[in-house]
Amino acid sequence: MSDKEYKSISEFYPYYLTEHKLPMTRLLHFVGTALLLVSFLTFLITLNWSFLIAVPFIGYGFAWVGHFFFEKNKPATFKYPGYSLGSDFIMFWQLLTRQIGFDGRK
């Protein structure tokens, strides 16, 4: 994990991508973020609190499986929680819109 102190998410994001090089890690993040969004929207529609409670478990669960079992690194969330969360949504959007690939290429 980087010991650098980042001053902005735009400065942090390139580092974030280096911690998410493997296709399976990116795929698991993508699926987790998509399900997180579905769960949150379902909560807003139904006001069933179970869907809101599930959000962090879904989001972190998929991401951490990618880091611990495939990427074999420590999630950036532990040191940079805000930047990491924001970067996850940026990466999700960039994967969705094909600005970056699941194969680890930009």
Long-range contacts (C-beta under 8 A, 24 or more apart in sequence): 1-73, 1-74, 1-76, 1-78, 1-79, 2-79, 6-80, 6-83, 9-83, 9-86, 9-87, 9-90, 12-80, 12-83, 12-87, 13-83, 13-87, 13-90, 15-76, 16-76, 16-83, 16-84, 16-87, 16-91, 17-91, 17-100, 17-106, 19-67, 19-71, 19-73, 19-75, 19-76, 20-66, 20-71, 20-91, 20-104, 21-71, 21-104, 22-66, 22-70, 22-71, 22-104, 23-102, 23-103, 23-104, 24-66, 24-70, 25-66, 25-67, 25-70, 25-71, 26-66, 26-91, 26-95, 26-102, 26-104, 27-66, 27-102, 28-62, 28-63, 28-65, 28-66, 28-70, 29-62, 29-63, 29-66, 29-88, 29-91, 29-92, 30-91, 30-92, 30-95, 30-96, 30-102, 31-62, 32-58, 32-59, 32-60, 32-61, 32-62, 32-63, 33-59, 33-62, 33-88, 33-89, 33-92, 34-92, 35-59, 35-62, 59-88, 63-88
